[in-house]
Amino acid sequence: MIQPVARNDRLPQRLRHQTRLRRLTVLATERLTPHMLRVTLGGEDLRGFASPGFGDHVKLFFPLPGQDASVLPVQGPDGILFPRPDRPAARDYTPRRHDAAANTLQIDFALHEAGPATAWAQQAAPGQPLLMGGPRGSLMLPLAFDWHLLVGDDTALPAIARRLEELPTGHHAVVIAEVDGKEDEIALQSAAEVTVRWVHRHPAPAGDAAALLAALEDTPFPPGEFQAWVACESGVTRALRQALVERKGADPRWLRAAGYWQRGAAGVHETLNDAN
């Protein structure tokens, strides 16, 4: 079947940013839920930072034991170059909230299995340094749809919260969000009309597709054409994407999917869209 020509007002816009490594300082930490910790960063290197897309990600570099996190590595023309034996662990995170006037940046950490990011966040304290790179680019998704669908696990909550805050009055969004339990739900603010369905996975482990697939299957969809955005564990994202296209009427052109992490692997962040 031949698809109709895409409307110009529904085409995403890609923006590129100059790659820059920034030395930031922890200003404050706040426990949002049992499994979500917010770290507020600042410093002179943050000036000029921009993150216009709700799905943007920056790369945070977590120092190895005994490593001086305040020393900047060499930055080559194609990115950041570390001497391989001294390369710190790096993970991608969504810039939750950037306040240019206050010169602060908030990053929300989903805390689960112990890893370098979780270990660092749990011990983070004011005054500690942290290296950050990016974002290298932004994908600006348009608003010209009848409604918007946002699906993800706790790792996607910062991006989902940002998107909802960006939606203006007169828009409608449906959110399906998986967390460990009731105590891990967060407040989601928006000027738009928002329907939120929380999915509690406990006692199932994170990265099991069953709960989100079941919730997606029996969530009523509003009428009209919609834009869908999905982000969670890579295998779960693939299963949700297939279900959306095959059983829920999602147009693949208006579906953006990403694997924010992968069971059994470290530091995975992948885009899972069809080429278009």
VODREN-100391 format. One record per residue (C-alpha): residue number from 0; residue in three letters; chain; x, y, z. Coordinates in nm, 3 decimals, padded with zeros to 5 digits. Each point is the difference from the previous one (the first is absolute). Layout:
N
   pos   code   unit         u         v         w
   NUM    ALA      A         X         Y         Z
...
% end
This chain:
276
   pos   code   unit         u         v         w
     0    MET      A    00.000    00.000    00.000
     1    ILE      A    00.133    00.343   -00.095
     2    GLN      A    00.020    00.239    00.292
     3    PRO      A   -00.123    00.357   -00.051
     4    VAL      A    00.257    00.275   -00.021
     5    ALA      A    00.105    00.118    00.345
     6    ARG      A   -00.138    00.335    00.113
     7    ASN      A    00.275    00.258    00.038
     8    ASP      A   -00.124    00.103    00.343
     9    ARG      A    00.053   -00.357    00.123
    10    LEU      A    00.358   -00.038   -00.114
    11    PRO      A    00.255   -00.012    00.285
    12    GLN      A    00.282    00.253   -00.006
    13    ARG      A    00.355   -00.109    00.072
    14    LEU      A    00.238    00.247    00.161
    15    ARG      A    00.374   -00.050    00.039
    16    HIS      A    00.201    00.145    00.285
    17    GLN      A    00.371    00.055    00.038
    18    THR      A    00.151   -00.277    00.210
    19    ARG      A    00.138    00.141    00.321
    20    LEU      A    00.129   -00.157    00.318
    21    ARG      A   -00.099    00.184    00.318
    22    ARG      A    00.137   -00.022    00.351
    23    LEU      A   -00.299    00.043    00.232
    24    THR      A   -00.048    00.001    00.376
    25    VAL      A   -00.271   -00.164    00.210
    26    LEU      A   -00.212    00.270    00.165
    27    ALA      A   -00.269   -00.211    00.166
    28    THR      A   -00.161   -00.345    00.009
    29    GLU      A   -00.362   -00.092    00.066
    30    ARG      A   -00.164   -00.340    00.042
    31    LEU      A   -00.321    00.015   -00.205
    32    THR      A   -00.115   -00.358    00.056
    33    PRO      A    00.161   -00.316    00.140
    34    HIS      A    00.147   -00.064   -00.346
    35    MET      A    00.047    00.351   -00.141
    36    LEU      A    00.269    00.249    00.103
    37    ARG      A    00.035    00.353   -00.137
    38    VAL      A    00.343    00.161   -00.026
    39    THR      A    00.029    00.372   -00.068
    40    LEU      A    00.318    00.106   -00.179
    41    GLY      A    00.153    00.339   -00.068
    42    GLY      A    00.324    00.179   -00.076
    43    GLU      A    00.142    00.248   -00.248
    44    ASP      A    00.040   -00.273   -00.265
    45    LEU      A   -00.379   -00.037   -00.009
    46    ARG      A   -00.044    00.345   -00.155
    47    GLY      A   -00.106   -00.027   -00.362
    48    PHE      A   -00.151   -00.347    00.053
    49    ALA      A   -00.313   -00.073   -00.202
    50    SER      A   -00.238   -00.296   -00.006
    51    PRO      A   -00.305    00.090   -00.207
    52    GLY      A   -00.132   -00.355   -00.050
    53    PHE      A   -00.184   -00.191    00.273
    54    GLY      A    00.169   -00.322   -00.114
    55    ASP      A    00.352    00.146    00.001
    56    HIS      A    00.274   -00.185    00.182
    57    VAL      A    00.332    00.106    00.142
    58    LYS      A    00.286   -00.231    00.082
    59    LEU      A    00.114   -00.002    00.361
    60    PHE      A    00.347   -00.131    00.088
    61    PHE      A    00.033   -00.173    00.337
    62    PRO      A    00.357   -00.009    00.135
    63    LEU      A    00.177   -00.322    00.084
    64    PRO      A    00.110   -00.054    00.362
    65    GLY      A    00.285    00.238    00.075
    66    GLN      A   -00.046    00.188   -00.327
    67    ASP      A    00.006    00.380    00.004
    68    ALA      A   -00.340    00.092   -00.145
    69    SER      A    00.094    00.366   -00.026
    70    VAL      A    00.263   -00.059   -00.272
    71    LEU      A   -00.135    00.041   -00.351
    72    PRO      A    00.101   -00.270   -00.251
    73    VAL      A    00.116    00.080   -00.351
    74    GLN      A   -00.284    00.100   -00.231
    75    GLY      A    00.062   -00.096   -00.361
    76    PRO      A   -00.174    00.128   -00.315
    77    ASP      A   -00.253   -00.286    00.004
    78    GLY      A   -00.067   -00.005    00.372
    79    ILE      A    00.171   -00.070    00.327
    80    LEU      A    00.321   -00.201    00.012
    81    PHE      A    00.108   -00.178    00.318
    82    PRO      A    00.312   -00.209    00.047
    83    ARG      A   -00.169   -00.340   -00.013
    84    PRO      A    00.122   -00.137    00.337
    85    ASP      A   -00.126    00.317    00.171
    86    ARG      A   -00.333    00.028   -00.177
    87    PRO      A   -00.277    00.051    00.255
    88    ALA      A   -00.340   -00.165   -00.030
    89    ALA      A   -00.238    00.205   -00.213
    90    ARG      A   -00.380   -00.008   -00.005
    91    ASP      A   -00.268    00.197   -00.186
    92    TYR      A   -00.253    00.206    00.195
    93    THR      A   -00.285    00.236   -00.083
    94    PRO      A    00.049    00.363    00.106
    95    ARG      A   -00.308    00.025    00.221
    96    ARG      A   -00.006    00.376    00.050
    97    HIS      A    00.244    00.270   -00.109
    98    ASP      A   -00.029    00.347    00.154
    99    ALA      A    00.221    00.234   -00.201
   100    ALA      A   -00.066    00.295    00.231
   101    ALA      A    00.101   -00.196    00.311
   102    ASN      A    00.267   -00.190   -00.196
   103    THR      A   -00.114   -00.337    00.129
   104    LEU      A   -00.075   -00.338   -00.155
   105    GLN      A   -00.203   -00.277    00.163
   106    ILE      A    00.059   -00.367   -00.079
   107    ASP      A   -00.234   -00.268    00.137
   108    PHE      A    00.161   -00.340    00.066
   109    ALA      A   -00.210   -00.318   -00.001
   110    LEU      A    00.159   -00.218    00.268
   111    HIS      A   -00.011   -00.375   -00.046
   112    GLU      A    00.278   -00.254   -00.039
   113    ALA      A    00.331    00.125    00.130
   114    GLY      A    00.213    00.151   -00.275
   115    PRO      A    00.234    00.295   -00.038
   116    ALA      A   -00.280    00.253   -00.051
   117    THR      A   -00.212   -00.125    00.291
   118    ALA      A    00.305   -00.028    00.224
   119    TRP      A    00.107    00.354   -00.083
   120    ALA      A   -00.346    00.151    00.042
   121    GLN      A   -00.054   -00.161    00.340
   122    GLN      A    00.318    00.153    00.139
   123    ALA      A   -00.021    00.334   -00.187
   124    ALA      A    00.040    00.304    00.224
   125    PRO      A    00.029    00.377   -00.054
   126    GLY      A    00.343    00.101   -00.123
   127    GLN      A    00.078   -00.321   -00.188
   128    PRO      A    00.106    00.037   -00.368
   129    LEU      A   -00.160   -00.181   -00.292
   130    LEU      A    00.094    00.001   -00.369
   131    MET      A   -00.276    00.032   -00.260
   132    GLY      A   -00.003   -00.003   -00.378
   133    GLY      A   -00.277    00.092   -00.241
   134    PRO      A   -00.266    00.000   -00.107
   135    ARG      A    00.136   -00.054   -00.350
   136    GLY      A   -00.341    00.054   -00.154
   137    SER      A   -00.371    00.042    00.059
   138    LEU      A   -00.303   -00.151   -00.169
   139    MET      A   -00.285    00.250    00.017
   140    LEU      A   -00.333   -00.183   -00.025
   141    PRO      A   -00.293    00.208   -00.126
   142    LEU      A   -00.329    00.059    00.179
   143    ALA      A   -00.232   -00.021   -00.303
   144    PHE      A   -00.183   -00.318    00.103
   145    ASP      A   -00.340   -00.072    00.149
   146    TRP      A    00.169   -00.147    00.306
   147    HIS      A    00.334   -00.133    00.129
   148    LEU      A    00.095   -00.337    00.152
   149    LEU      A    00.298   -00.033    00.237
   150    VAL      A    00.102   -00.345    00.123
   151    GLY      A    00.301   -00.091    00.213
   152    ASP      A    00.149   -00.131    00.320
   153    ASP      A    00.168    00.202    00.277
   154    THR      A    00.302    00.079   -00.219
   155    ALA      A   -00.236    00.185   -00.237
   156    LEU      A   -00.179    00.203    00.269
   157    PRO      A    00.228    00.306   -00.032
   158    ALA      A   -00.070    00.022   -00.374
   159    ILE      A   -00.371   -00.069    00.046
   160    ALA      A   -00.023    00.271    00.266
   161    ARG      A    00.178    00.247   -00.228
   162    ARG      A   -00.232   -00.076   -00.292
   163    LEU      A   -00.309    00.049    00.213
   164    GLU      A    00.130    00.333    00.129
   165    GLU      A    00.054    00.113   -00.361
   166    LEU      A   -00.350   -00.091   -00.121
   167    PRO      A   -00.222    00.309   -00.007
   168    THR      A   -00.364    00.038    00.090
   169    GLY      A   -00.231   -00.163   -00.251
   170    HIS      A    00.214   -00.310   -00.051
   171    HIS      A   -00.068   -00.350    00.132
   172    ALA      A    00.251   -00.262    00.111
   173    VAL      A   -00.025   -00.358    00.123
   174    VAL      A    00.282   -00.129    00.221
   175    ILE      A    00.071   -00.363    00.087
   176    ALA      A    00.288   -00.009    00.249
   177    GLU      A    00.149   -00.300    00.178
   178    VAL      A    00.159    00.032    00.344
   179    ASP      A    00.079   -00.244    00.278
   180    GLY      A   -00.299    00.088    00.217
   181    LYS      A   -00.244    00.267    00.112
   182    GLU      A    00.269    00.180    00.199
   183    ASP      A    00.202    00.055   -00.320
   184    GLU      A   -00.268    00.202   -00.179
   185    ILE      A    00.092    00.366   -00.055
   186    ALA      A   -00.208    00.311   -00.059
   187    LEU      A   -00.035    00.085   -00.369
   188    GLN      A   -00.084    00.361   -00.082
   189    SER      A   -00.150    00.124   -00.327
   190    ALA      A   -00.224    00.270   -00.142
   191    ALA      A   -00.136   -00.268   -00.235
   192    GLU      A   -00.272   -00.251    00.079
   193    VAL      A    00.191   -00.308    00.120
   194    THR      A   -00.114   -00.353    00.076
   195    VAL      A    00.259   -00.192    00.203
   196    ARG      A    00.002   -00.374    00.055
   197    TRP      A    00.258   -00.125    00.248
   198    VAL      A    00.120   -00.360   -00.036
   199    HIS      A    00.153   -00.165    00.310
   200    ARG      A    00.240   -00.277   -00.096
   201    HIS      A    00.090   -00.138    00.346
   202    PRO      A    00.075   -00.287    00.055
   203    ALA      A    00.102   -00.040   -00.366
   204    PRO      A    00.349    00.127   -00.084
   205    ALA      A    00.064    00.314   -00.201
   206    GLY      A    00.026   -00.079   -00.370
   207    ASP      A   -00.292   -00.245   -00.014
   208    ALA      A   -00.239    00.099   -00.279
   209    ALA      A   -00.316   -00.166    00.132
   210    ALA      A   -00.138    00.281    00.218
   211    LEU      A    00.047    00.281   -00.250
   212    LEU      A   -00.133   -00.210   -00.288
   213    ALA      A   -00.311   -00.088    00.200
   214    ALA      A   -00.056    00.364    00.095
   215    LEU      A    00.044    00.112   -00.360
   216    GLU      A   -00.243   -00.263   -00.124
   217    ASP      A   -00.288    00.105    00.224
   218    THR      A    00.056    00.377    00.013
   219    PRO      A   -00.272    00.173   -00.204
   220    PHE      A    00.139    00.234   -00.263
   221    PRO      A   -00.166    00.332   -00.082
   222    PRO      A   -00.121    00.047   -00.358
   223    GLY      A    00.221    00.164   -00.259
   224    GLU      A    00.357   -00.022   -00.120
   225    PHE      A    00.266   -00.022    00.267
   226    GLN      A    00.371    00.026    00.048
   227    ALA      A    00.155   -00.278    00.210
   228    TRP      A    00.324    00.015    00.198
   229    VAL      A    00.137   -00.310    00.176
   230    ALA      A    00.313   -00.042    00.211
   231    CYS      A    00.098   -00.276    00.243
   232    GLU      A    00.207   -00.320   -00.007
   233    SER      A    00.098   -00.082   -00.360
   234    GLY      A   -00.185   -00.331   -00.028
   235    VAL      A   -00.311    00.145    00.162
   236    THR      A    00.011    00.300   -00.235
   237    ARG      A    00.009   -00.232   -00.302
   238    ALA      A   -00.300   -00.197    00.131
   239    LEU      A   -00.197    00.318    00.072
   240    ARG      A    00.082    00.145   -00.339
   241    GLN      A   -00.122   -00.313   -00.175
   242    ALA      A   -00.320   -00.003    00.203
   243    LEU      A   -00.067    00.366   -00.075
   244    VAL      A    00.034   -00.047   -00.375
   245    GLU      A   -00.170   -00.338   -00.032
   246    ARG      A   -00.280    00.026    00.256
   247    LYS      A   -00.048    00.364    00.104
   248    GLY      A    00.002    00.176   -00.336
   249    ALA      A    00.318    00.203    00.044
   250    ASP      A    00.142    00.151   -00.316
   251    PRO      A    00.372   -00.097   -00.010
   252    ARG      A    00.083    00.345   -00.139
   253    TRP      A   -00.124    00.160    00.321
   254    LEU      A    00.153   -00.253    00.239
   255    ARG      A    00.333    00.067    00.175
   256    ALA      A    00.151   -00.283    00.203
   257    ALA      A    00.323   -00.032    00.198
   258    GLY      A    00.169   -00.256    00.218
   259    TYR      A    00.126    00.193    00.304
   260    TRP      A    00.165   -00.310    00.145
   261    GLN      A    00.039   -00.371   -00.068
   262    ARG      A   -00.018   -00.295    00.236
   263    GLY      A    00.338   -00.166    00.037
   264    ALA      A    00.191    00.284   -00.167
   265    ALA      A    00.155    00.326    00.120
   266    GLY      A   -00.024    00.348   -00.144
   267    VAL      A   -00.252   -00.079   -00.277
   268    HIS      A   -00.203    00.280   -00.159
   269    GLU      A   -00.146   -00.076   -00.342
   270    THR      A   -00.255    00.139   -00.242
   271    LEU      A   -00.250   -00.259   -00.124
   272    ASN      A   -00.192    00.183   -00.272
   273    ASP      A   -00.052   -00.103   -00.359
   274    ALA      A    00.215    00.196   -00.243
   275    ASN      A   -00.206    00.288   -00.139
% end
